[in-house]
Amino acid sequence: MTNVDVSGPAGPPGPSGPAGPASPAWLARLKDFAVPDAKKATVQLIDTLVPYFSTIILMYLTIRWGAPIWVTLALSLPAGCFMVRAFILFHDCCHGSFLKSRRAMDVIGSLLGVLTFTPYAEWRHSHGIHHSTVGNLDRRGVGDVWTMTVEEYRANPPFRRFLYRAYRHPVILFGFGPFFLFLLINRFPGKSAKKAQKRSVVLTDIAILAIAALWSLAIGIRAYLLIQMPTLFFAALVGIWLFYVQHQFDPTYWARSEDWQSLEASMTGSSFYKLPKFMQWISGNIGLHHIHHLMPRIPNYRLQACIDAIPELRLPNPLTFGRSLASVSLNLWDEAGRRLVSFRELHFRRSVPAHSR
C-alpha cells in the first residue's frame, strides 16, 4: 500500500489512498465521514476559545485581587485542557479536515499555532511525515517519540544509552520535555525545513513575542508568566501524554520497510484509547486514533459517528486509562518478540541464564 496523503484532497478510501484488493470492504465507508462541516467547526472554535480566554481572564483576576498563588495555578489546569483542545483544532487544520476552505484553515491554523506555541506550516510538514512512516522501523525520527530497538540499545555506547534512558524517564518525557519542546524547540525550524516552513516558524515566534510583550506591559511580566507558563506546562504534559499512548502501548506494531503495511500500522499500531467522556471531548476524539490514521481527512467531530457506524472499528481490546499507565515502562522494541519491553525486562534477560528463563 502507498503512504497516507495527509494534505491532498480527500480521495477514494483506504489507509493510504485507493483501496486495493487486500483492503477490507468496510474501509470504503470511511469516505462518508471525511466531510467538513462549517457549523460544527464554528461551534468547536467557540466552545474552545471562549472558555480558554475566560479562564485566562479569571487567572489574571486572581492575581489582581491578591488570591493565593495556588488558586491561579489551579486554574491553569482547565486553561491547559482548553489549550489541548485548541491544539486538536489546529491539528485538523494541518490535515485539511476542519473546513472546506484551505485558505480559512491556513489562517485559523496559523492563529491557533500562535496560541499553542506551534508553527503551523512546520508542524504540518513533520506531522505528515509521521503519518506516512508510523510503525516503520526504518523511517523513525521525524514527528515521533524516540524509540530504540533492543539490539540498537545494546550496540550503543554507555553515554548514548544514558541519554536514551534519561529521555525515556517519565519526569523528562512527560514533565520538562514537553514544556521544553513547545517553549524552545518549536522556536526553530527543522534541519530540512523549506522556505515556507521557516517563514512559519519566524512569524509564529514574532507573534508569540509580541503578545508576550503586550501582555507584560498591560498586566506586568510576573502576572503574564504566572498565567502563561503553568498553562503551557500542563497543556504540553497532557498533549505529549496523549501522543505517547497513541503509539507506545502493548501490543503495538513496528516493522521493517519490506514488511510494513499501512493498514496494520493504523489498526494495530495506533491506539483505540477509551477515555472518560469529558476527556474524550476535550481531546477532540483523538483517542480514536486508529481511525484517524486510517483516514486523516475525517474531522475530529465525525470520528465518534464513524466508529458508531462501522463495527469493525470497535476493536475488542481498547486501551483504557488504567492500562495506558503501564505504557510508561515500555521503553524498547524487541524485534524478535515483536513487542515493547522495559529496561527492567532487558536487565533481567542479561542477568538470568537462558536455560533458567
Protein Blocks (a to p, Z undefined) as FASTA:
>chain_A
ZZddfkbccddedjebpadfklcfklmmmmmmmcccfklmmmmmmmmmmmmmmmmmmmmm
mmmnopafklmmmmmmmmmmmmmmmmmmmmmmmnopmbmblklmmmmmmmmmmmnopafk
lmmmmmmmmmmmgoiaklghihpacdddfklmmmpcfklmmmmmmmmpmklmmmmmmmmm
mmmmmmpccfklcfklmmmmmmmmmmmmmmmmmmmmmnopklmmmmmmmmmmmmmmmmmm
mmmmmmgccddddddfklgcfklmmmmmpccddddfklmmmnoomlmmmlmmmmmmlcfk
lmmmmmmmmmklmcfbdcdfklmmmmmmpmbdcfklopacdfklmmmmmmpcfklZZ
